[in-house]
Amino acid sequence: MHRFLLNILLTFCSFCLLNSCGEANEPAPPAPPSPSEEVHRTVLVYMLADNNLGWANSFDAYDLDEMVRGAKNGGLNGGRLLVYYNRPYTNDGNPPQLIEITAQGQKILKTYTDDPDLYSVEIGRMRQVLADMKELAPAEDYGMIFWGHATAWMTHPEDMDQSKASRSYGTDRDKWMSLSSLGKALEGEKFSFIYFDCCLMGTVEIAYELRALTPVIVGSPTEVEGEGMPYHLNIPAFFADGTPDLVGAATNTFTYLKEKGLRSQMVVVDTSALEGLAEASRGILATLTSYPAELTQVQALSQSFNPFDPVFHSTRPVYDMEDYMKKISKNSPALLAAWQDAFDRCILYKAHTDRDFTGIAVRTYGGLGSFIIKRPEETAYRGYDKTLWWKEVVSTAPVFN
């Protein structure tokens, strides 16, 4: 009996010893950094979901789940992923929150003031969120992702406007943020990248306006499928060692949507080349003394926002920039060659399916979208004359003076 008990005791001790040795040889999971510890990169997703993307389709919930999946798979690479979550039904007791995505799930860092008169598309709120990001998740560099609705460069003299006919980025309870206000909100910031997970933001007007903020901008010049980017696939690209892999992220998005039978147009822009593109564009525009008939044949990348307007029913906010410049410079081959070289330097990646989300046939695609003015009354269309691209580039054409 004593020998039997001794054998049981020895077996139990051996099991405990082996088990403890096995645990000692396994790497301990990294502890999440405290707010005071600086990491190599923090990425902020500015998610405006108090609109039909959230309360009607739950795309916000799907994407948050994808982010957690990416984090669980090790995609954060020691970095931190924050989401400013403008939740659906804000006015019903769901104020915005700043949350952190970790391998364990979602962690609330801050709940913002439940003020029905304070909107997430206001300059002050966006700047407050950026300050909170730096305080709670300091990093060597920061990446920025915009999630929500967008309508290219279309702006309004006021920072917010309830009219859905005048808008740029949003929405929060039918309020929008103009492009100029977005630029003011981000003024002085430096991001390793800006990714627009929303419609119509892959245009030269957007890129030129925000060029001082980041070396790389990713977006689509067309409408974007509601599902948007695959966050679980792109998180490793955003948190790659050294420079974030934005070409990889854009490729992931395009391939993911295409393989699901969805439509997609993507572009990655090198903002350091935009000054050269502006100069080359001014060279071609200097020859524009009339409105050539070929303008009606330029590849459109968006539908009309005024189908019942007697004046602007045929006006589209985004066309293919490369197709446009080729058509207005057919008699200036040297200028076109110089422009093409400058344009190619801007485009780090481009890809497109044969149609966009709304059904437009995409026959030619240079990657970067642009508005084109086909008649005098369009110079101030939806505040186009408020954009820097108009003021510093397009307005130099003789036809507009």
C-alpha positions as CSV (number, residue, x, y, z in Angstrom):
1,M,0.0,0.0,0.0
2,H,2.8,2.4,0.9
3,R,4.6,1.6,-2.4
4,F,1.3,2.2,-4.3
5,L,0.8,5.6,-2.6
6,L,4.4,6.5,-3.3
7,N,4.1,5.6,-7.0
8,I,1.0,7.8,-7.2
9,L,2.8,10.7,-5.5
10,L,5.9,10.4,-7.8
11,T,3.6,10.3,-10.9
12,F,1.8,13.4,-9.8
13,C,5.0,15.3,-9.1
14,S,6.5,14.3,-12.4
15,F,3.3,15.5,-14.2
16,C,3.5,18.9,-12.4
17,L,7.2,19.2,-13.2
18,L,6.7,18.4,-16.9
19,N,3.7,20.7,-17.2
20,S,5.5,23.6,-15.6
21,C,8.6,23.1,-17.9
22,G,6.3,23.1,-20.9
23,E,4.8,26.4,-19.9
24,A,8.2,27.9,-19.2
25,N,9.4,27.1,-22.8
26,E,6.4,28.7,-24.4
27,P,6.6,32.5,-25.2
28,A,4.4,34.5,-22.9
29,P,1.8,36.6,-24.7
30,P,2.9,40.2,-24.9
31,A,1.2,42.5,-22.4
32,P,-0.8,45.3,-24.0
33,P,1.2,48.6,-23.8
34,S,0.1,51.1,-21.2
35,P,-1.0,54.6,-22.4
36,S,2.4,56.0,-21.6
37,E,4.4,53.5,-23.7
38,E,5.2,54.6,-27.2
39,V,4.7,52.0,-30.0
40,H,6.0,52.0,-33.5
41,R,2.6,52.8,-35.1
42,T,-0.9,53.7,-34.0
43,V,-3.7,53.6,-36.6
44,L,-7.0,55.5,-36.1
45,V,-10.2,54.5,-37.9
46,Y,-12.6,57.4,-37.9
47,M,-15.8,55.5,-38.2
48,L,-19.0,57.5,-38.9
49,A,-21.7,54.9,-38.5
50,D,-24.8,56.9,-37.4
51,N,-26.2,56.6,-40.9
52,N,-27.6,53.8,-43.1
53,L,-24.2,52.1,-43.2
54,G,-24.7,51.4,-39.5
55,W,-28.3,51.3,-38.5
56,A,-29.6,49.8,-41.8
57,N,-26.8,47.5,-42.9
58,S,-24.5,46.9,-39.8
59,F,-21.4,47.4,-41.9
60,D,-19.8,48.9,-38.8
61,A,-20.3,45.8,-36.7
62,Y,-18.9,43.6,-39.5
63,D,-15.8,45.7,-39.9
64,L,-15.2,45.9,-36.2
65,D,-15.3,42.1,-36.1
66,E,-12.9,41.9,-39.0
67,M,-10.5,44.2,-37.1
68,V,-10.6,41.9,-34.1
69,R,-9.9,38.9,-36.4
70,G,-6.9,40.7,-37.8
71,A,-5.6,41.5,-34.3
72,K,-6.1,37.9,-33.1
73,N,-4.0,36.7,-36.0
74,G,-1.1,38.9,-34.9
75,G,-1.7,41.6,-37.4
76,L,-1.0,44.5,-35.0
77,N,2.7,43.6,-34.8
78,G,3.2,45.5,-31.6
79,G,1.2,48.5,-32.8
80,R,-2.2,49.8,-31.6
81,L,-5.5,50.1,-33.5
82,L,-8.0,52.7,-32.3
83,V,-11.5,53.4,-33.6
84,Y,-13.4,56.6,-33.0
85,Y,-16.8,55.0,-33.2
86,N,-19.7,57.4,-34.0
87,R,-22.2,54.7,-33.1
88,P,-25.7,54.4,-34.7
89,Y,-28.5,56.1,-32.8
90,T,-26.4,58.7,-31.1
91,N,-29.4,60.7,-30.2
92,D,-30.9,57.6,-28.4
93,G,-28.2,57.3,-25.8
94,N,-25.3,55.9,-27.8
95,P,-22.7,58.7,-27.8
96,P,-19.4,58.2,-29.7
97,Q,-16.6,56.2,-28.1
98,L,-12.9,55.8,-28.6
99,I,-12.2,52.1,-28.5
100,E,-9.1,50.0,-28.9
101,I,-9.0,46.8,-31.0
102,T,-6.9,44.0,-29.4
103,A,-6.5,40.3,-29.8
104,Q,-8.9,40.0,-26.8
105,G,-11.6,42.1,-28.5
106,Q,-12.8,45.7,-28.1
107,K,-11.8,47.9,-25.2
108,I,-13.4,51.3,-24.5
109,L,-10.9,54.0,-23.9
110,K,-13.2,57.0,-23.7
111,T,-16.9,57.9,-24.1
112,Y,-17.5,61.3,-25.5
113,T,-20.0,63.9,-24.4
114,D,-23.6,63.0,-25.2
115,D,-24.4,66.4,-26.7
116,P,-27.1,66.4,-29.4
117,D,-25.6,69.6,-30.8
118,L,-22.0,68.2,-31.1
119,Y,-21.3,66.3,-34.3
120,S,-18.4,64.0,-35.3
121,V,-18.0,66.0,-38.5
122,E,-17.0,69.2,-36.7
123,I,-13.4,70.4,-36.8
124,G,-13.3,70.6,-33.0
125,R,-14.4,67.0,-32.4
126,M,-12.0,65.6,-34.9
127,R,-9.1,67.5,-33.4
128,Q,-10.1,66.3,-30.0
129,V,-10.1,62.7,-31.1
130,L,-6.6,63.1,-32.7
131,A,-5.3,64.6,-29.4
132,D,-6.8,61.7,-27.4
133,M,-5.2,59.2,-29.8
134,K,-1.8,60.8,-29.1
135,E,-2.3,60.8,-25.4
136,L,-3.7,57.3,-25.0
137,A,-1.7,55.5,-27.7
138,P,1.5,57.5,-28.4
139,A,3.5,56.2,-31.3
140,E,6.4,57.0,-33.6
141,D,4.0,57.5,-36.4
142,Y,0.3,57.4,-37.1
143,G,-2.0,56.1,-39.8
144,M,-5.5,57.4,-40.6
145,I,-8.5,55.6,-42.0
146,F,-11.7,57.3,-42.8
147,W,-14.8,55.1,-42.7
148,G,-18.3,56.3,-43.8
149,H,-19.9,58.1,-46.7
150,A,-18.2,60.5,-49.0
151,T,-18.9,62.5,-52.2
152,A,-15.5,63.5,-53.6
153,W,-14.6,67.1,-53.5
154,M,-18.1,68.5,-53.4
155,T,-18.1,71.1,-50.7
156,H,-20.3,73.8,-49.1
157,P,-19.4,77.2,-47.7
158,E,-20.5,76.0,-44.2
159,D,-18.7,73.4,-42.2
160,M,-21.8,71.4,-41.9
161,D,-24.9,71.2,-44.1
162,Q,-28.0,69.1,-43.7
163,S,-28.5,69.2,-47.5
164,K,-27.4,65.9,-49.1
165,A,-26.7,67.9,-52.2
166,S,-23.7,69.6,-50.7
167,R,-21.3,67.3,-48.9
168,S,-17.8,65.7,-48.9
169,Y,-17.3,63.4,-45.9
170,G,-19.8,62.0,-43.4
171,T,-22.3,61.5,-42.2
172,D,-23.3,62.0,-38.6
173,R,-27.1,62.4,-38.3
174,D,-27.3,63.8,-41.8
175,K,-24.5,66.3,-41.1
176,W,-21.5,66.4,-43.5
177,M,-17.9,67.8,-43.4
178,S,-16.6,69.8,-46.4
179,L,-13.2,69.1,-47.9
180,S,-11.8,72.4,-46.7
181,S,-13.0,71.7,-43.2
182,L,-11.4,68.2,-43.3
183,G,-8.2,69.9,-44.3
184,K,-8.5,72.3,-41.4
185,A,-9.2,69.6,-38.9
186,L,-6.1,67.7,-40.0
187,E,-3.9,70.7,-40.4
188,G,-0.4,70.3,-38.8
189,E,-0.8,66.5,-38.5
190,K,1.5,64.0,-40.1
191,F,0.4,60.5,-41.0
192,S,2.3,57.6,-42.6
193,F,-0.8,57.1,-44.7
194,I,-4.4,58.1,-45.2
195,Y,-6.8,55.4,-46.4
196,F,-10.4,56.4,-47.5
197,D,-12.7,53.4,-47.0
198,C,-15.5,55.4,-48.6
199,C,-16.8,56.5,-52.0
200,L,-15.3,58.9,-54.5
201,M,-12.2,60.0,-52.6
202,G,-9.6,58.8,-55.0
203,T,-9.5,62.1,-56.9
204,V,-6.8,64.7,-57.6
205,E,-8.8,67.3,-55.8
206,I,-8.7,65.3,-52.5
207,A,-5.1,64.2,-52.9
208,Y,-3.9,67.7,-53.7
209,E,-5.8,69.3,-50.8
210,L,-4.3,66.8,-48.3
211,R,-0.9,66.3,-49.8
212,A,1.1,67.9,-47.0
213,L,-0.4,65.5,-44.4
214,T,0.9,62.2,-45.7
215,P,3.2,60.6,-48.3
216,V,0.5,58.1,-49.4
217,I,-3.3,58.3,-50.0
218,V,-5.4,55.3,-50.8
219,G,-9.0,55.5,-52.1
220,S,-11.4,54.9,-54.9
221,P,-12.5,57.5,-57.5
222,T,-15.8,55.5,-57.9
223,E,-18.6,54.4,-55.6
224,V,-17.4,51.7,-53.1
225,E,-19.3,48.5,-52.3
226,G,-20.9,48.8,-48.8
227,E,-18.7,46.0,-47.5
228,G,-15.6,48.1,-48.0
229,M,-12.1,46.9,-47.3
230,P,-11.3,43.5,-45.7
231,Y,-9.8,44.8,-42.4
232,H,-8.7,41.3,-41.3
233,L,-6.5,41.1,-44.4
234,N,-5.2,44.7,-44.3
235,I,-4.3,45.1,-40.7
236,P,-0.9,43.3,-41.2
237,A,-0.2,45.7,-44.1
238,F,-1.0,48.8,-42.0
239,F,1.3,47.6,-39.2
240,A,4.2,46.3,-41.3
241,D,7.7,46.9,-40.0
242,G,9.1,50.1,-41.4
243,T,6.9,51.6,-44.1
244,P,3.2,50.5,-44.1
245,D,2.4,48.4,-47.1
246,L,-0.4,50.5,-48.7
247,V,0.0,48.9,-52.2
248,G,-0.5,45.5,-50.5
249,A,-3.6,46.8,-48.7
250,A,-5.1,48.2,-51.8
251,T,-4.3,45.0,-53.7
252,N,-6.0,43.0,-50.9
253,T,-9.1,45.2,-51.1
254,F,-9.4,45.0,-54.9
255,T,-8.7,41.2,-55.0
256,Y,-11.1,40.4,-52.1
257,L,-14.0,42.3,-53.6
258,K,-13.4,41.0,-57.2
259,E,-13.2,37.4,-56.0
260,K,-16.5,37.9,-54.3
261,G,-18.1,39.1,-57.6
262,L,-18.2,42.7,-56.4
263,R,-17.0,45.8,-58.3
264,S,-14.0,47.8,-57.3
265,Q,-11.7,50.6,-58.5
266,M,-8.6,51.4,-56.4
267,V,-5.7,53.8,-56.5
268,V,-2.7,54.5,-54.4
269,V,-1.2,58.0,-54.7
270,D,2.3,59.2,-54.0
271,T,1.6,62.7,-52.8
272,S,5.2,63.9,-53.2
273,A,4.6,63.8,-57.0
274,L,1.5,66.0,-56.9
275,E,3.4,69.3,-57.3
276,G,4.9,67.9,-60.5
277,L,1.5,66.8,-61.7
278,A,0.1,70.3,-61.0
279,E,2.8,72.0,-63.0
280,A,2.4,69.6,-65.9
281,S,-1.4,70.0,-65.8
282,R,-1.0,73.8,-65.9
283,G,1.1,73.4,-69.0
284,I,-1.8,71.6,-70.8
285,L,-4.5,73.8,-69.4
286,A,-2.7,76.8,-70.7
287,T,-3.7,75.7,-74.2
288,L,-7.4,75.3,-73.3
289,T,-9.1,78.3,-74.9
290,S,-12.5,76.7,-75.5
291,Y,-14.7,73.8,-74.5
292,P,-13.9,71.1,-77.0
293,A,-16.6,68.7,-78.1
294,E,-14.4,65.8,-76.9
295,L,-15.2,66.6,-73.3
296,T,-18.6,64.8,-73.6
297,Q,-16.7,61.6,-74.4
298,V,-14.4,61.6,-71.3
299,Q,-14.8,58.5,-69.1
300,A,-17.2,59.2,-66.3
301,L,-16.6,57.5,-62.9
302,S,-19.7,58.7,-61.0
303,Q,-23.3,59.2,-61.6
304,S,-25.1,62.6,-61.7
305,F,-26.1,63.9,-58.3
306,N,-28.7,66.1,-59.9
307,P,-30.8,63.8,-62.2
308,F,-33.8,66.2,-62.1
309,D,-31.9,69.5,-62.3
310,P,-32.6,71.3,-65.6
311,V,-29.0,72.8,-65.6
312,F,-26.8,70.1,-64.0
313,H,-28.7,66.9,-64.7
314,S,-25.8,65.6,-66.8
315,T,-22.9,66.8,-64.6
316,R,-20.8,64.2,-63.0
317,P,-18.5,65.0,-60.1
318,V,-15.7,62.5,-61.1
319,Y,-14.2,61.6,-64.4
320,D,-11.0,59.8,-65.4
321,M,-8.3,62.4,-65.2
322,E,-5.9,60.6,-67.6
323,D,-8.6,60.3,-70.3
324,Y,-9.5,64.0,-69.8
325,M,-6.0,65.3,-70.2
326,K,-5.4,63.1,-73.3
327,K,-8.5,64.5,-75.0
328,I,-7.6,68.1,-74.4
329,S,-3.9,67.8,-75.4
330,K,-4.2,65.8,-78.7
331,N,-2.5,68.6,-80.6
332,S,0.3,69.0,-78.0
333,P,2.2,65.7,-77.9
334,A,5.2,67.1,-76.0
335,L,3.0,68.6,-73.3
336,L,1.1,65.3,-73.0
337,A,4.3,63.3,-72.8
338,A,5.5,65.5,-69.9
339,W,2.2,65.3,-68.2
340,Q,2.0,61.5,-68.6
341,D,5.4,61.2,-67.0
342,A,4.3,63.4,-64.0
343,F,1.0,61.4,-63.7
344,D,2.7,58.0,-63.7
345,R,5.0,59.2,-60.9
346,C,1.9,59.8,-58.8
347,I,0.3,56.4,-59.3
348,L,1.8,53.7,-57.1
349,Y,-1.0,51.2,-57.8
350,K,-4.3,51.1,-59.8
351,A,-6.8,48.4,-60.5
352,H,-10.4,48.2,-61.8
353,T,-13.2,45.9,-62.7
354,D,-15.1,46.5,-65.9
355,R,-17.9,48.3,-64.1
356,D,-18.3,50.3,-61.0
357,F,-20.8,49.8,-58.1
358,T,-23.5,51.8,-59.8
359,G,-23.1,50.1,-63.2
360,I,-20.9,52.6,-65.1
361,A,-18.9,50.8,-67.7
362,V,-15.2,51.5,-67.0
363,R,-13.6,51.4,-70.4
364,T,-10.4,53.3,-69.6
365,Y,-8.9,53.9,-66.1
366,G,-5.9,55.9,-65.2
367,G,-6.4,55.5,-61.4
368,L,-7.0,59.1,-60.4
369,G,-10.3,60.8,-60.7
370,S,-11.0,64.5,-61.5
371,F,-13.8,66.9,-62.1
372,I,-14.0,68.4,-65.6
373,I,-15.7,71.6,-66.5
374,K,-17.7,71.3,-69.8
375,R,-19.4,74.6,-69.7
376,P,-19.1,78.0,-67.9
377,E,-21.8,77.4,-65.3
378,E,-19.9,74.4,-63.9
379,T,-16.9,76.4,-62.6
380,A,-18.7,76.9,-59.2
381,Y,-20.6,73.6,-59.3
382,R,-21.1,72.4,-55.7
383,G,-18.3,74.6,-54.5
384,Y,-15.7,73.3,-56.9
385,D,-14.1,76.8,-57.0
386,K,-13.3,76.4,-53.3
387,T,-10.9,73.5,-53.9
388,L,-7.1,74.2,-54.0
389,W,-6.9,72.2,-57.3
390,W,-9.2,74.7,-58.9
391,K,-7.5,77.8,-57.3
392,E,-3.9,76.8,-58.1
393,V,-4.3,74.7,-61.3
394,V,-7.5,74.6,-63.2
395,S,-8.4,78.3,-62.9
396,T,-5.2,79.1,-64.8
397,A,-6.7,77.9,-68.1
398,P,-7.6,80.8,-70.5
399,V,-11.1,79.5,-71.1
400,F,-12.0,80.2,-67.4
401,N,-10.7,83.8,-67.4
